[in-house]
Amino acid sequence: MTTPPLTLGDHLAVRRLGYSHHGLYVGNGQVIHYQGSFANDDQTGQIGLSMLDDFHRGQPLQVVSHSSRPFSPEECVARAFSRLGEQDYHLLFNNCEHFVLWCIEDRHSSPQVSHATTALAATGSQLLKSSQGS
């Protein structure tokens, strides 16, 4: 697998089963990311520093572009390091995507979670309507 050229402060994403995992490239072949519930080591649920190969686990790596980057790449990396070791992971409210968007854009959000909850709400609404019609 070919790794795209990476630069300091890149937002990285890799597909996992049913979701995308996000991290911030901090140079020297390393990524800082929130290691969620599915991490395979003692850093489950905390922001950790990993080697790039451990981060993407052989899956294709994507560099996510941002139209707005209020911080320099060095500032993004400094923001990431400032939270290294944090253990406040929450799938819906404080996950790997929330973390990377905060580092880059100072925005605490997860489009992935927003899309999933919207789809779930729409499905629930349709189920409710169909059950009321029977």
Disulfide bonds with the S-S distance in Angstrom:
none
